[in-house]
Amino acid sequence: MSEQEPIEAEGTQEQGPVIEEIKVAGRDLVKTVNDLIHEATVRRITVERKGRTLVDLPLPLGVAAGVVLGVYMPVFSAITGLGALLTGCTVRVERDAPAAE
């Protein structure tokens, strides 16, 4: 089984945001969240484990990734600590729907 495994994607181009769930090993949690923050289409990141929400990060429109990282640095410190202890988390990613062509 791969360490990052997409579970499900919801939504269509005509509807609102697309929601994707990614299964992540604990040691890859911080890298995965950091990579997602740098993507322009991501609007919300939620980290869950066994049905409980551990972290919910709304990413405001038009905010540079550096500013977001500065504001959420305490949260990332917590994720780093938890990531070493946790085995198998689900990262739920809410993205803007792709533009219709």
Secondary structure, DSSP 8 states (H G I E B T S, - for coil): --SSEEEEEE--SSSS-EEEEEEE-GGGHHHHHHHHHTSTTEEEEEEEETTEEEEEEE--TT--HHHHHHHTHHHHHHHHHHHHH---EEEEEEE------
